[in-house]
Amino acid sequence: MSKLKPRIHDNTNGLDYVLAGDYCIPAIELLESDDRPIGKWGRMHRAYLEETNQSLLNHLILMGKLHAYLADLNEQAQERCQRIIRQMAGAEGIIRSEMIYV
C-alpha cells in the first residue's frame, strides 16, 4: 500500500483535505474579518438556532457567515428596541431630557 499525501485536493467538491493520522480532515479556513460584537440578541439567537434549526446554524458556520448574520441581527434588534422605547416615551409624554436610552 502506498503512503498518502499530507494534503489532498478533491475535484468533485473543490475542498482540500489534510491527513491527520488515518483520517482526512477538510482544510476549512474562516474568511470572516468582521469585528462587530454579536451582543445579547445575537447570542440569544444562536442559542435558539442550536435548539431549533441546527441545519441553518451549520450552514452559516460552514459558509463563514455566522458572525456577520448574528451581528446584523443584534444591530436590528437594538434599533427596534430603541424605537419602541422612544414610541412608548412619546405616548406617555416624557420629554427627551428625561429619557434613558438603552
DRENDO-1510 file (C-alpha; in Angstrom, 1 decimal, always signed):
<recs>
REC; n; res; u; v; w
REC; 1; MET; +0.0; +0.0; +0.0 .
REC; 2; SER; +1.4; +3.4; -0.9 .
REC; 3; LYS; +1.7; +6.3; +1.5 .
REC; 4; LEU; -1.0; +9.0; +1.3 .
REC; 5; LYS; +0.0; +12.6; +0.6 .
REC; 6; PRO; -0.3; +15.0; +3.5 .
REC; 7; ARG; -2.6; +17.3; +1.6 .
REC; 8; ILE; -5.2; +16.1; -0.9 .
REC; 9; HIS; -7.5; +18.1; -3.3 .
REC; 10; ASP; -10.9; +16.7; -4.2 .
REC; 11; ASN; -12.1; +18.0; -7.6 .
REC; 12; THR; -15.7; +17.0; -7.1 .
REC; 13; ASN; -16.3; +19.5; -4.3 .
REC; 14; GLY; -13.3; +21.7; -4.6 .
REC; 15; LEU; -12.1; +21.1; -1.0 .
REC; 16; ASP; -8.6; +20.4; +0.3 .
REC; 17; TYR; -8.1; +17.7; +2.9 .
REC; 18; VAL; -5.2; +17.4; +5.4 .
REC; 19; LEU; -4.1; +14.0; +6.5 .
REC; 20; ALA; -4.3; +13.6; +10.3 .
REC; 21; GLY; -3.3; +10.1; +11.3 .
REC; 22; ASP; -5.6; +7.8; +9.4 .
REC; 23; TYR; -8.2; +10.5; +8.7 .
REC; 24; CYS; -8.6; +13.2; +6.0 .
REC; 25; ILE; -9.9; +16.4; +7.6 .
REC; 26; PRO; -11.3; +19.2; +5.5 .
REC; 27; ALA; -8.9; +22.2; +5.4 .
REC; 28; ILE; -11.5; +25.0; +6.0 .
REC; 29; GLU; -10.4; +28.5; +6.9 .
REC; 30; LEU; -12.6; +31.2; +8.3 .
REC; 31; LEU; -12.6; +34.2; +6.0 .
REC; 32; GLU; -14.5; +36.5; +8.3 .
REC; 33; SER; -12.8; +39.6; +9.5 .
REC; 34; ASP; -16.0; +41.2; +10.9 .
REC; 35; ASP; -15.1; +42.6; +14.4 .
REC; 36; ARG; -18.6; +43.8; +15.3 .
REC; 37; PRO; -19.9; +42.4; +18.6 .
REC; 38; ILE; -22.8; +39.9; +18.4 .
REC; 39; GLY; -24.2; +41.2; +21.7 .
REC; 40; LYS; -27.1; +39.9; +23.8 .
REC; 41; TRP; -29.5; +39.4; +20.9 .
REC; 42; GLY; -27.0; +37.6; +18.7 .
REC; 43; ARG; -26.1; +35.2; +21.5 .
REC; 44; MET; -29.7; +34.5; +22.2 .
REC; 45; HIS; -30.5; +33.8; +18.5 .
REC; 46; ARG; -27.5; +31.5; +18.3 .
REC; 47; ALA; -28.9; +29.5; +21.3 .
REC; 48; TYR; -32.3; +29.5; +19.6 .
REC; 49; LEU; -30.7; +28.1; +16.3 .
REC; 50; GLU; -28.9; +25.4; +18.3 .
REC; 51; GLU; -32.2; +24.2; +19.7 .
REC; 52; THR; -34.5; +24.6; +16.7 .
REC; 53; ASN; -32.6; +24.9; +13.4 .
REC; 54; GLN; -29.3; +23.1; +13.6 .
REC; 55; SER; -29.1; +22.8; +9.8 .
REC; 56; LEU; -29.2; +26.6; +9.3 .
REC; 57; LEU; -26.6; +27.1; +12.1 .
REC; 58; ASN; -24.3; +24.5; +10.4 .
REC; 59; HIS; -24.8; +26.1; +7.0 .
REC; 60; LEU; -23.9; +29.6; +8.3 .
REC; 61; ILE; -20.8; +28.2; +10.1 .
REC; 62; LEU; -19.6; +26.3; +7.1 .
REC; 63; MET; -20.2; +29.3; +4.8 .
REC; 64; GLY; -18.3; +31.6; +7.2 .
REC; 65; LYS; -21.3; +33.9; +7.6 .
REC; 66; LEU; -22.5; +33.2; +11.1 .
REC; 67; HIS; -20.7; +36.1; +12.8 .
REC; 68; ALA; -22.0; +38.6; +10.3 .
REC; 69; TYR; -25.5; +37.2; +10.5 .
REC; 70; LEU; -25.6; +37.4; +14.3 .
REC; 71; ALA; -24.0; +40.9; +14.3 .
REC; 72; ASP; -26.6; +42.2; +11.8 .
REC; 73; LEU; -29.4; +40.6; +13.8 .
REC; 74; ASN; -28.1; +42.2; +17.0 .
REC; 75; GLU; -28.0; +45.7; +15.4 .
REC; 76; GLN; -31.5; +45.3; +14.1 .
REC; 77; ALA; -32.8; +44.2; +17.5 .
REC; 78; GLN; -31.1; +47.1; +19.3 .
REC; 79; GLU; -32.5; +49.6; +16.8 .
REC; 80; ARG; -36.0; +48.1; +17.2 .
REC; 81; CYS; -35.8; +48.2; +21.0 .
REC; 82; GLN; -34.7; +51.9; +21.0 .
REC; 83; ARG; -37.6; +52.7; +18.6 .
REC; 84; ILE; -40.1; +51.0; +20.8 .
REC; 85; ILE; -38.7; +52.9; +23.9 .
REC; 86; ARG; -39.0; +56.2; +22.0 .
REC; 87; GLN; -42.6; +55.4; +20.9 .
REC; 88; MET; -43.6; +54.5; +24.5 .
REC; 89; ALA; -42.0; +57.6; +25.9 .
REC; 90; GLY; -43.8; +59.7; +23.3 .
REC; 91; ALA; -47.1; +58.1; +24.2 .
REC; 92; GLU; -46.5; +58.8; +27.9 .
REC; 93; GLY; -45.5; +62.4; +27.2 .
REC; 94; ILE; -41.9; +62.0; +28.5 .
REC; 95; ILE; -39.6; +64.7; +27.2 .
REC; 96; ARG; -36.2; +63.8; +25.7 .
REC; 97; SER; -34.1; +65.1; +28.6 .
REC; 98; GLU; -35.9; +62.7; +31.0 .
REC; 99; MET; -35.4; +59.6; +28.7 .
REC; 100; ILE; -32.8; +57.0; +29.5 .
REC; 101; TYR; -31.6; +55.3; +26.3 .
REC; 102; VAL; -30.8; +51.6; +26.2 .
</recs>
